[in-house]
């Protein structure tokens, strides 16, 4: 039990196999050591055991709030979903914004822990501190949009007012390895296959009807000092200032033109570092590519219809769009949010496509069937390259998919979600599965099985070591070094310089582990820093931690995740990068990045030294220093070489 402010001290443990629901409090020591949301969620997953099948009954699926979720804290509308990933085999956490996290807190919960597997499809109904499992057979097989509409009508509530629905589509039901959990139609816990785990448990949705139990700060004066300070720096930031900053005006897609100009924008499955370089060097291109056509500026000028926001967020980065386009002779009218940078890149220039309106259709379709836009865009680009190389000649009808074929891309999204056909079934396994099946590891853009994001490590070296050392597979959000390399936050660093990037990345990783555990939006870090974090955290919980102590908590969360992965069998050999970004891959950058490779080995050495790890493994002494219960240990002590996890 904990009496810290910000917590409801109420968690539901739901056994889907038996239908039993039990309630428990939050362990006070764990709350202090791991903060909440991501940190506590990973601790629950860790305590559940590392030797579990991600899609087996024994895997735990944890929906977790943090102590700031649903409070007055700025950008505090997020929720963490933690589990063992079917895509990577690592521990993973995936977050989404909107209102479901806040509503779960207001309904009286800090978390929901789903165990087992229901014999028939069910959904969980949450209200006033209680969980009820209800039949979902009538929405099984339905898309996310229809599921939300149906369940919204079924319960006494109003979706978007006091009701949130977190649901899976056909992708989760058919156990696509990168299936999402969707919230309120278009907000995704997208990475790592959390929707696949949910589908494996026959859990179609979590419906939350909120009450009024908003936690109050334990120390109102300290909290308000932190809150006012946070609001001030957000309003003064060129990135986050409401109605003025780049993120507020153009959403995440403000980065499209910026990374293109830097030649840090992977194009044609990462062969090129920008669309401009593609146009200059690709002799057999079917057409020129123009990244500006799918940029935030273009979207705002031409197809923007609304700018909704998440709980307690003045930035309003969500850009709702509406398009009318033709797809195979059929008129399509699509309205959806949001035309995000990562989605536009993955389904756009990385797949040799710059059709803005077709990309909007693709994003909406991914959201409805519930699969990760980053992953599906990358898998499309990989399939296009493999088609060009003849590697898919023996798969399905042998036609594969051609570069920039947006019509086939739209169709393939639905096919993948339903595992409809041999090619779609293969693509549903993710890049690692495809590479294994057709012997094409040199064509994948993934780390630990998870696809990269829209930042080229030949240009942004911090992103290279960030992808490699991310505990959940390639990810830009574990340690967002482009903040410093592109935007100069907290200070400008040379994106092409690799020295110092190991320490910088580790610092960002620890800082983001804190914000993910609060759970507040990553974008606050474009303005806020550890000072604002400490004031708001202490004010809400009633604790009196220092900046160093809070940073140590972030480090503890990151090391617990790495410890989990070490016990599964991951070590430094898995902290890798796609071959084409490295010198041995022989594919240097072009344009502003001309001749550049990512110096991964040098950065890993610096990173491990700063972390105190031995070849990617957390030594027992480090675990002890951070107060992490060692359990079986890693078999590694300072100065020793890594040993297998079962030693």
C-alpha positions as CSV (number, residue, x, y, z in Angstrom):
1,X,0.0,0.0,0.0
2,X,1.1,3.6,-0.7
3,X,-0.2,6.9,0.6
4,X,1.8,9.0,-1.9
5,X,-0.2,11.7,-3.5
6,X,-1.1,11.2,-7.2
7,X,-1.9,7.5,-6.6
8,X,-5.3,5.9,-6.2
9,X,-3.5,2.9,-4.5
10,X,-5.8,0.7,-6.5
11,X,-4.9,-1.9,-9.2
12,X,-7.1,-4.6,-10.7
13,X,-5.5,-8.0,-11.4
14,X,-7.8,-9.6,-14.0
15,X,-7.5,-13.3,-14.7
16,X,-9.0,-13.7,-18.1
17,X,-8.9,-17.5,-18.0
18,X,-11.2,-17.7,-15.0
19,X,-12.9,-14.3,-15.2
20,X,-11.8,-13.5,-11.6
21,X,-10.9,-9.9,-10.7
22,X,-8.9,-9.1,-7.6
23,X,-7.9,-5.7,-6.3
24,X,-4.6,-4.7,-4.7
25,X,-2.7,-1.6,-3.6
26,X,0.6,-0.3,-4.9
27,X,3.8,-1.4,-3.1
28,X,5.1,1.7,-1.4
29,X,8.8,0.9,-1.9
30,X,8.2,0.1,-5.6
31,X,6.2,3.4,-6.1
32,X,9.2,5.4,-4.7
33,X,11.8,3.5,-6.6
34,X,10.1,3.1,-10.0
35,X,7.8,6.2,-9.9
36,X,4.8,4.8,-11.8
37,X,3.4,4.1,-15.4
38,X,6.4,2.7,-17.4
39,X,8.6,2.1,-14.3
40,X,6.0,0.3,-12.3
41,X,4.6,-1.5,-15.4
42,X,8.0,-2.9,-16.2
43,X,8.4,-3.9,-12.6
44,X,5.2,-5.9,-12.8
45,X,6.2,-7.5,-16.0
46,X,9.7,-8.3,-14.5
47,X,8.1,-9.9,-11.4
48,X,5.9,-12.0,-13.6
49,X,9.0,-13.7,-15.0
50,X,11.2,-13.4,-18.1
51,X,10.8,-16.9,-19.3
52,X,7.3,-16.4,-20.8
53,X,5.9,-16.8,-24.3
54,X,4.8,-13.2,-25.4
55,X,1.6,-14.7,-26.8
56,X,1.1,-17.3,-24.1
57,X,-1.4,-17.2,-21.3
58,X,1.4,-16.5,-18.8
59,X,2.4,-13.2,-20.3
60,X,1.3,-10.1,-18.4
61,X,-0.3,-7.1,-20.1
62,X,-0.2,-4.1,-17.8
63,X,-2.1,-0.8,-18.4
64,X,-0.5,1.7,-16.1
65,X,-0.9,5.3,-15.0
66,X,1.7,7.4,-13.3
67,X,1.4,9.8,-10.3
68,X,0.9,12.8,-12.6
69,X,-1.5,11.1,-15.1
70,X,-4.9,12.9,-15.1
71,X,-3.8,15.7,-12.8
72,X,-3.3,19.4,-13.5
73,X,0.3,18.7,-14.7
74,X,0.9,19.9,-18.2
75,X,0.6,17.2,-20.9
76,X,-0.5,14.5,-18.3
77,X,-2.9,12.5,-20.4
78,X,-0.8,9.5,-21.2
79,X,-0.9,5.8,-20.3
80,X,1.7,3.1,-20.5
81,X,1.0,-0.4,-21.7
82,X,3.8,-2.8,-20.7
83,X,4.4,-6.4,-21.6
84,X,6.8,-8.8,-23.2
85,X,6.9,-8.0,-26.9
86,X,6.0,-10.6,-29.5
87,X,7.9,-8.5,-32.1
88,X,11.2,-8.3,-30.3
89,X,11.2,-10.7,-27.3
90,X,12.2,-7.8,-25.1
91,X,10.3,-6.1,-22.4
92,X,8.3,-3.2,-24.0
93,X,6.2,-0.3,-23.0
94,X,4.0,1.6,-25.5
95,X,2.2,4.8,-24.6
96,X,-0.7,6.7,-26.1
97,X,-2.2,10.1,-25.4
98,X,-5.8,11.4,-25.6
99,X,-8.0,11.0,-22.5
100,X,-8.0,7.3,-21.6
101,X,-5.2,7.5,-19.1
102,X,-6.8,10.4,-17.3
103,X,-10.2,8.7,-17.3
104,X,-8.7,5.5,-15.9
105,X,-7.2,7.5,-13.0
106,X,-10.5,9.3,-12.5
107,X,-12.3,6.0,-12.4
108,X,-10.2,5.1,-9.4
109,X,-7.4,3.1,-10.9
110,X,-3.6,3.2,-11.1
111,X,-3.4,0.2,-13.3
112,X,-5.0,-2.9,-14.8
113,X,-3.1,-6.2,-15.0
114,X,-4.4,-8.7,-17.4
115,X,-3.3,-12.4,-17.0
116,X,-4.4,-15.6,-18.7
117,X,-6.6,-16.0,-21.8
118,X,-10.3,-15.8,-22.2
119,X,-12.0,-18.7,-24.0
120,X,-14.3,-16.3,-25.8
121,X,-13.8,-12.6,-26.8
122,X,-14.4,-10.2,-24.0
123,X,-14.0,-6.6,-23.2
124,X,-13.3,-5.0,-19.8
125,X,-15.7,-2.4,-18.5
126,X,-14.2,0.0,-15.9
127,X,-16.2,2.3,-13.7
128,X,-15.9,3.6,-10.2
129,X,-13.1,1.3,-9.0
130,X,-14.6,-1.8,-10.4
131,X,-13.8,-4.1,-13.4
132,X,-16.4,-6.2,-15.2
133,X,-15.7,-8.6,-18.1
134,X,-18.4,-8.5,-20.8
135,X,-19.0,-10.5,-24.0
136,X,-17.3,-9.0,-27.1
137,X,-18.2,-11.7,-29.6
138,X,-20.4,-9.2,-31.5
139,X,-17.4,-6.9,-32.2
140,X,-14.8,-9.5,-32.8
141,X,-13.7,-9.2,-36.4
142,X,-14.7,-5.5,-36.5
143,X,-12.4,-2.6,-37.1
144,X,-11.4,-0.2,-34.3
145,X,-13.8,2.6,-35.5
146,X,-16.8,0.3,-35.6
147,X,-15.9,-1.3,-32.3
148,X,-15.6,2.1,-30.5
149,X,-19.0,3.2,-32.0
150,X,-20.7,-0.1,-31.0
151,X,-19.3,-0.2,-27.5
152,X,-20.0,3.5,-27.0
153,X,-23.6,2.9,-27.7
154,X,-23.7,-0.2,-25.5
155,X,-22.7,1.4,-22.3
156,X,-24.2,4.5,-20.5
157,X,-21.6,7.1,-21.4
158,X,-20.5,9.4,-24.1
159,X,-17.3,8.6,-26.1
160,X,-15.1,11.7,-26.0
161,X,-16.9,13.2,-23.0
162,X,-16.7,10.8,-20.1
163,X,-15.9,7.5,-21.9
164,X,-12.8,6.1,-23.5
165,X,-12.4,2.9,-25.5
166,X,-9.0,1.3,-26.0
167,X,-9.5,-1.4,-28.6
168,X,-7.7,-3.7,-31.1
169,X,-8.7,-4.3,-34.7
170,X,-8.2,-7.2,-37.0
171,X,-4.4,-6.9,-36.7
172,X,-4.5,-7.7,-33.0
173,X,-7.0,-10.5,-33.4
174,X,-4.9,-12.1,-36.0
175,X,-1.7,-11.7,-33.9
176,X,0.2,-9.4,-36.4
177,X,3.5,-9.0,-34.5
178,X,3.2,-5.2,-34.6
179,X,-0.5,-4.8,-33.9
180,X,-1.5,-1.7,-31.9
181,X,-3.9,-0.9,-29.1
182,X,-5.9,2.1,-30.4
183,X,-7.5,4.8,-28.2
184,X,-10.3,7.0,-29.3
185,X,-10.0,6.0,-33.0
186,X,-6.6,7.5,-33.8
187,X,-4.2,7.5,-30.8
188,X,-2.0,4.4,-30.8
189,X,0.1,2.4,-28.4
190,X,1.8,1.5,-31.6
191,X,5.2,-0.1,-30.9
192,X,6.2,-3.5,-29.8
193,X,3.0,-5.5,-30.6
194,X,0.9,-4.7,-27.5
195,X,-2.2,-5.2,-29.6
196,X,-0.9,-8.6,-30.6
197,X,-0.7,-9.6,-26.9
198,X,-4.2,-8.2,-26.3
199,X,-5.5,-10.3,-29.2
200,X,-3.8,-13.4,-28.0
201,X,-5.7,-13.0,-24.8
202,X,-9.1,-12.6,-26.6
203,X,-9.4,-9.2,-25.0
204,X,-11.0,-6.9,-27.6
205,X,-11.3,-3.7,-25.7
206,X,-11.0,-1.8,-22.4
207,X,-13.8,0.6,-21.9
208,X,-13.4,3.3,-19.2
209,X,-16.2,5.4,-17.8
210,X,-14.6,8.2,-15.8
211,X,-15.7,9.5,-12.4
212,X,-14.5,12.5,-10.6
213,X,-11.7,11.1,-8.5
214,X,-8.9,13.4,-9.6
215,X,-5.9,13.2,-7.3
216,X,-5.0,16.3,-5.4
217,X,-1.3,17.3,-4.8
218,X,0.0,16.4,-1.4
219,X,1.9,19.7,-1.4
220,X,-0.2,22.2,-3.3
221,X,2.3,25.1,-3.0
222,X,5.3,23.1,-4.4
223,X,3.2,21.6,-7.1
224,X,1.8,24.9,-8.3
225,X,5.3,26.4,-8.3
226,X,6.3,23.6,-10.6
227,X,3.2,23.8,-12.7
228,X,3.5,27.5,-13.3
229,X,7.2,27.2,-14.1
230,X,6.4,24.4,-16.6
231,X,3.6,26.5,-18.2
232,X,6.0,29.4,-18.6
233,X,8.8,27.5,-20.3
234,X,6.3,25.8,-22.6
235,X,4.8,29.1,-23.6
236,X,8.3,30.6,-24.2
237,X,9.6,27.7,-26.3
238,X,9.9,28.1,-30.1
239,X,8.7,24.5,-30.4
240,X,5.8,24.2,-27.9
241,X,4.4,27.7,-27.6
242,X,0.6,27.4,-28.1
243,X,-0.5,28.6,-31.5
244,X,3.0,29.8,-32.3
245,X,5.6,27.1,-31.8
246,X,6.5,24.7,-34.6
247,X,4.9,21.7,-32.8
248,X,1.7,23.5,-32.1
249,X,1.4,24.9,-35.6
250,X,2.4,21.8,-37.7
251,X,2.4,18.9,-35.3
252,X,5.2,16.3,-35.3
253,X,5.3,16.7,-39.1
254,X,7.1,20.0,-38.6
255,X,10.3,17.9,-38.9
256,X,9.7,16.7,-42.5
257,X,11.3,19.6,-44.3
258,X,13.9,20.1,-41.6
259,X,15.3,16.5,-41.8
260,X,15.0,16.6,-45.6
261,X,17.2,19.7,-45.7
262,X,19.8,18.0,-43.4
263,X,19.9,14.9,-45.5
264,X,18.9,13.0,-42.4
265,X,15.6,11.6,-43.9
266,X,15.9,7.9,-44.9
267,X,14.5,7.4,-48.3
268,X,13.8,4.3,-50.4
269,X,14.3,1.9,-47.5
270,X,17.2,3.9,-46.2
271,X,19.3,3.7,-49.4
272,X,19.3,7.5,-49.6
273,X,19.4,10.2,-46.9
274,X,16.8,12.4,-48.5
275,X,14.3,12.6,-51.3
276,X,16.5,15.2,-53.0
277,X,19.4,12.7,-53.0
278,X,17.1,10.0,-54.4
279,X,16.1,12.3,-57.3
280,X,19.8,13.0,-58.0
281,X,21.1,9.5,-57.8
282,X,18.3,7.0,-58.6
283,X,18.5,6.5,-62.3
284,X,15.5,4.2,-62.7
285,X,13.1,6.1,-60.5
286,X,9.5,6.1,-61.8
287,X,9.1,9.7,-60.6
288,X,10.8,12.4,-58.6
289,X,9.9,12.6,-54.9
290,X,9.1,15.8,-53.0
291,X,9.1,15.5,-49.2
292,X,7.5,18.9,-49.0
293,X,4.2,17.5,-50.4
294,X,3.8,15.5,-47.2
295,X,5.2,18.1,-44.8
296,X,3.4,19.7,-41.9
297,X,3.3,23.0,-43.7
298,X,1.6,21.4,-46.7
299,X,-0.9,19.6,-44.5
300,X,-1.8,22.7,-42.6
301,X,-2.3,24.7,-45.8
302,X,-4.4,22.2,-47.7
303,X,-6.1,19.5,-45.6
304,X,-6.2,20.5,-42.0
305,X,-9.7,20.6,-40.5
306,X,-9.3,20.6,-36.7
307,X,-6.6,20.8,-34.0
308,X,-7.9,18.7,-31.0
309,X,-5.8,18.2,-27.9
310,X,-5.1,15.7,-25.1
311,X,-5.9,16.1,-21.4
312,X,-4.2,19.2,-19.9
313,X,-2.3,20.1,-23.0
314,X,-2.1,23.6,-24.4
315,X,0.2,22.6,-27.3
316,X,-2.4,20.8,-29.4
317,X,0.0,19.0,-31.7
318,X,-2.7,16.7,-33.1
319,X,-3.6,17.7,-36.7
320,X,-6.9,16.3,-37.8
321,X,-7.2,16.2,-41.6
322,X,-9.8,15.4,-44.2
323,X,-9.1,14.2,-47.8
324,X,-11.1,13.1,-50.8
325,X,-9.2,10.9,-53.2
326,X,-9.7,8.0,-55.6
327,X,-8.7,4.5,-54.8
328,X,-9.0,1.9,-57.6
329,X,-11.9,4.0,-59.1
330,X,-13.7,4.4,-55.8
331,X,-14.2,7.8,-54.2
332,X,-12.8,7.9,-50.7
333,X,-13.5,10.5,-48.1
334,X,-11.4,10.1,-45.0
335,X,-11.2,12.3,-41.9
336,X,-8.7,11.3,-39.2
337,X,-6.0,12.4,-36.8
338,X,-3.1,12.7,-37.1
339,X,-0.9,13.1,-40.1
340,X,2.2,12.3,-38.0
341,X,5.8,12.8,-39.1
342,X,6.8,9.1,-38.5
343,X,3.7,7.8,-40.3
344,X,4.1,10.2,-43.3
345,X,7.8,9.2,-43.6
346,X,7.3,5.4,-43.3
347,X,4.4,5.2,-45.7
348,X,5.8,8.1,-47.8
349,X,9.3,8.8,-48.9
350,X,10.8,5.7,-47.3
351,X,8.5,3.7,-49.6
352,X,9.2,6.0,-52.6
353,X,5.7,7.6,-52.2
354,X,4.8,11.3,-51.8
355,X,1.0,11.1,-52.4
356,X,-0.3,13.1,-49.4
357,X,-3.9,12.2,-49.6
358,X,-3.2,8.5,-50.2
359,X,-1.0,8.5,-47.1
360,X,-3.8,9.9,-45.1
361,X,-6.0,7.0,-46.3
362,X,-3.2,4.5,-45.3
363,X,-2.8,6.0,-41.8
364,X,-6.6,5.9,-41.3
365,X,-6.7,2.3,-42.5
366,X,-3.8,1.3,-40.2
367,X,-5.6,2.9,-37.3
368,X,-8.8,1.0,-38.1
369,X,-7.2,-2.4,-38.4
370,X,-4.9,-1.6,-35.6
371,X,-1.3,-2.0,-36.9
372,X,1.7,0.3,-36.3
373,X,2.2,2.8,-39.1
374,X,6.0,3.0,-38.5
375,X,6.3,-0.8,-38.7
376,X,4.0,-1.3,-41.7
377,X,5.6,1.5,-43.7
378,X,9.1,0.0,-43.0
379,X,7.9,-3.5,-43.9
380,X,6.4,-2.2,-47.2
381,X,9.7,-0.5,-48.1
382,X,11.5,-3.7,-47.3
383,X,9.1,-5.7,-49.4
384,X,9.5,-3.3,-52.3
385,X,13.3,-3.7,-52.2
386,X,13.0,-7.5,-52.0
387,X,10.6,-7.4,-55.0
388,X,13.2,-5.4,-56.9
389,X,15.9,-8.0,-55.9
390,X,13.7,-11.0,-56.8
391,X,13.7,-12.2,-53.3
392,X,9.9,-12.5,-53.2
393,X,9.5,-14.4,-56.5
394,X,8.5,-17.6,-54.6
395,X,6.2,-15.9,-52.1
396,X,2.5,-16.0,-53.0
397,X,1.8,-15.0,-56.6
398,X,5.4,-13.8,-56.9
399,X,4.3,-10.2,-57.8
400,X,5.5,-8.7,-54.6
401,X,5.0,-4.9,-54.4
402,X,6.6,-2.2,-56.5
403,X,8.2,1.0,-55.3
404,X,5.7,3.8,-54.6
405,X,2.6,1.7,-55.5
406,X,0.3,3.5,-53.2
407,X,-2.8,1.6,-54.5
408,X,-1.3,-1.7,-53.6
409,X,0.0,-0.3,-50.3
410,X,-3.6,0.6,-49.3
411,X,-4.7,-2.9,-50.1
412,X,-1.8,-4.6,-48.4
413,X,-2.5,-2.9,-45.1
414,X,-5.9,-4.7,-44.9
415,X,-4.3,-8.0,-46.2
416,X,-1.6,-7.9,-43.5
417,X,-4.1,-7.2,-40.7
418,X,-6.0,-10.3,-41.8
419,X,-3.0,-12.3,-42.8
420,X,-4.8,-12.6,-46.2
421,X,-2.4,-14.5,-48.5
422,X,1.1,-15.8,-48.3
423,X,2.9,-12.5,-48.7
424,X,0.7,-10.6,-46.2
425,X,1.1,-13.5,-43.8
426,X,4.9,-13.2,-44.1
427,X,4.9,-9.4,-43.7
428,X,2.7,-9.7,-40.6
429,X,5.8,-11.3,-38.9
430,X,7.8,-8.1,-39.0
431,X,11.2,-7.4,-40.6
432,X,13.2,-10.0,-38.7
433,X,10.7,-12.7,-39.7
434,X,10.8,-11.6,-43.4
435,X,14.6,-11.5,-43.3
436,X,14.9,-15.0,-41.9
437,X,12.4,-16.4,-44.4
438,X,14.0,-15.1,-47.5
439,X,17.6,-14.6,-46.3
440,X,17.6,-10.9,-46.6
441,X,19.0,-9.4,-43.4
442,X,20.9,-6.8,-45.4
443,X,17.5,-5.3,-46.4
444,X,16.0,-4.8,-43.0
445,X,16.0,-1.5,-41.1
446,X,15.4,-2.8,-37.6
447,X,17.2,-3.4,-34.3
448,X,16.2,-6.3,-32.1
449,X,13.3,-6.9,-34.6
450,X,11.7,-3.4,-34.3
451,X,11.9,-1.0,-37.2
452,X,13.7,2.4,-37.1
453,X,12.0,5.7,-37.1
454,X,12.4,8.7,-39.5
455,X,15.9,9.8,-38.5
456,X,19.0,8.7,-40.4
457,X,22.0,7.7,-38.1
458,X,24.4,8.6,-40.9
459,X,23.4,12.2,-40.2
460,X,22.3,12.2,-36.6
461,X,24.8,10.1,-34.8
462,X,23.0,10.3,-31.4
463,X,20.1,8.6,-33.0
464,X,22.4,5.8,-34.1
465,X,23.5,4.9,-30.6
466,X,19.9,5.5,-29.5
467,X,18.4,3.0,-31.9
468,X,21.1,0.4,-31.0
469,X,20.8,0.6,-27.2
470,X,17.0,1.1,-26.9
471,X,15.6,-1.6,-24.7
472,X,12.5,-2.1,-26.7
473,X,14.2,-2.3,-30.1
474,X,14.9,0.6,-32.6
475,X,13.1,3.7,-31.2
476,X,13.5,7.4,-31.3
477,X,11.5,7.9,-28.1
478,X,13.8,6.1,-25.7
479,X,16.3,8.9,-25.9
480,X,15.3,11.7,-28.2
481,X,18.7,13.1,-29.2
482,X,17.3,15.0,-32.2
483,X,16.1,17.5,-29.6
484,X,19.8,18.5,-29.3
485,X,21.0,17.6,-32.8
486,X,18.2,19.3,-34.7
487,X,16.4,21.8,-32.3
488,X,19.3,22.7,-30.0
489,X,17.4,21.6,-26.8
490,X,18.8,21.9,-24.2
491,X,21.8,23.0,-26.3
492,X,22.9,22.6,-29.9
493,X,25.2,19.7,-30.7
494,X,26.8,18.8,-34.0
495,X,24.6,16.0,-35.5
496,X,27.7,14.6,-37.4
497,X,29.9,14.4,-34.3
498,X,29.9,11.0,-32.6
499,X,32.1,11.8,-29.6
500,X,30.0,12.6,-26.6
501,X,26.8,11.0,-28.0
502,X,27.0,7.9,-25.8
503,X,26.7,10.0,-22.6
504,X,24.2,12.4,-24.2
505,X,22.0,9.4,-25.2
506,X,22.1,7.8,-21.8
507,X,21.1,11.1,-20.2
508,X,18.1,11.5,-22.5
509,X,17.2,7.8,-21.9
510,X,17.1,8.3,-18.2
511,X,15.2,11.6,-18.5
512,X,12.5,10.0,-20.7
513,X,12.2,7.1,-18.4
514,X,11.2,9.6,-15.8
515,X,8.6,11.4,-18.0
516,X,7.2,8.0,-19.2
517,X,6.8,6.9,-15.6
518,X,5.1,10.2,-14.5
519,X,3.3,9.6,-17.3
520,X,3.5,12.9,-19.2
521,X,4.1,13.6,-22.9
522,X,7.6,13.4,-24.3
523,X,7.1,16.8,-26.0
524,X,7.2,18.6,-22.6
525,X,11.0,17.9,-22.8
526,X,11.3,20.5,-25.6
527,X,10.7,23.0,-22.8
528,X,10.8,21.4,-19.4
529,X,13.8,20.0,-17.6
530,X,14.6,18.1,-14.4
531,X,13.9,21.2,-12.3
532,X,10.3,21.4,-13.4
533,X,10.0,17.6,-13.1
534,X,11.2,17.6,-9.5
535,X,8.9,20.4,-8.4
536,X,5.8,18.8,-9.9
537,X,6.7,15.3,-8.7
538,X,7.5,16.3,-5.1
539,X,4.4,18.6,-5.0
540,X,2.1,15.8,-6.2
541,X,3.5,12.9,-4.2
542,X,4.6,14.8,-1.0
543,X,8.1,13.4,-1.4
544,X,11.3,15.5,-1.2
545,X,13.6,14.0,-3.8
546,X,16.5,15.9,-5.3
547,X,17.3,16.3,-9.0
548,X,20.0,13.7,-8.7
549,X,17.7,11.2,-6.9
550,X,15.0,11.6,-9.5
551,X,17.6,11.1,-12.3
552,X,18.7,7.9,-10.5
553,X,15.1,6.7,-10.6
554,X,15.2,7.1,-14.3
555,X,18.4,5.2,-14.5
556,X,17.0,2.5,-12.3
557,X,14.0,2.0,-14.7
558,X,16.3,1.8,-17.7
559,X,18.6,-0.7,-16.0
560,X,15.7,-2.8,-14.8
561,X,14.6,-3.1,-18.5
562,X,18.1,-4.0,-19.6
563,X,18.4,-6.5,-16.8
564,X,15.1,-8.1,-18.0
565,X,16.5,-8.3,-21.5
566,X,19.8,-9.7,-20.3
567,X,17.9,-12.5,-18.5
568,X,16.1,-13.2,-21.8
569,X,19.4,-13.5,-23.6
570,X,20.2,-10.1,-25.1
571,X,23.7,-8.6,-24.8
572,X,25.9,-6.1,-26.6
573,X,25.8,-8.1,-29.9
574,X,22.1,-7.1,-30.1
575,X,22.9,-3.4,-29.7
576,X,23.4,-3.2,-33.5
577,X,22.3,-1.1,-36.5
578,X,21.1,-2.0,-40.0
579,X,24.1,-2.8,-42.2
580,X,23.5,0.1,-44.6
581,X,24.2,2.7,-42.0
582,X,27.6,1.3,-41.1
583,X,30.9,1.5,-43.0
584,X,31.0,-2.2,-43.6
585,X,27.6,-1.9,-45.4
586,X,29.1,0.4,-48.0
587,X,26.2,2.8,-48.3
588,X,27.3,6.3,-47.2
589,X,25.1,9.3,-46.9
590,X,24.6,11.8,-49.7
591,X,24.1,15.6,-50.0
592,X,24.7,17.3,-46.7
593,X,25.5,13.9,-45.2
594,X,27.9,12.9,-48.1
595,X,30.3,10.2,-47.2
596,X,29.0,9.8,-43.7
597,X,28.5,6.5,-41.8
598,X,27.5,5.9,-38.2
599,X,30.5,5.2,-35.9
600,X,28.5,2.7,-33.8
601,X,31.4,0.8,-32.2
602,X,33.1,4.0,-30.9
603,X,29.8,5.3,-29.4
604,X,28.9,1.9,-27.8
605,X,32.2,1.9,-26.0
606,X,31.6,5.4,-24.6
607,X,28.0,4.5,-23.8
608,X,28.8,1.3,-21.9
609,X,31.5,3.0,-20.0
610,X,29.1,5.7,-18.9
611,X,26.4,3.2,-18.1
612,X,28.8,0.9,-16.2
613,X,27.7,-2.1,-18.3
614,X,29.8,-5.0,-19.6
615,X,29.2,-5.5,-23.3
616,X,25.6,-4.5,-23.0
617,X,25.0,-6.5,-19.8
618,X,24.2,-4.9,-16.4
619,X,26.7,-6.1,-13.8
620,X,25.4,-7.4,-10.5
621,X,27.2,-4.5,-8.7
622,X,25.4,-2.0,-10.8
623,X,22.0,-3.6,-10.0
624,X,23.0,-3.5,-6.3
625,X,24.0,0.1,-6.5
626,X,20.6,1.1,-8.0
627,X,18.7,-1.0,-5.4
628,X,17.4,-3.5,-8.0
629,X,16.7,-6.9,-6.5
630,X,19.2,-9.1,-8.2
631,X,17.3,-12.4,-8.2
632,X,19.2,-14.8,-10.5
633,X,21.7,-12.1,-11.4
634,X,23.3,-11.7,-14.8
635,X,26.4,-13.8,-14.2
636,X,28.4,-10.7,-14.8
637,X,30.6,-8.8,-12.3
638,X,32.7,-5.8,-13.0
639,X,35.6,-6.7,-15.2
640,X,34.2,-10.1,-16.2
641,X,32.9,-11.0,-19.6
642,X,29.2,-11.6,-20.1
643,X,27.9,-15.1,-19.2
644,X,24.6,-16.7,-20.3
645,X,21.6,-15.6,-18.4
646,X,21.0,-19.1,-17.0
647,X,24.5,-19.3,-15.4
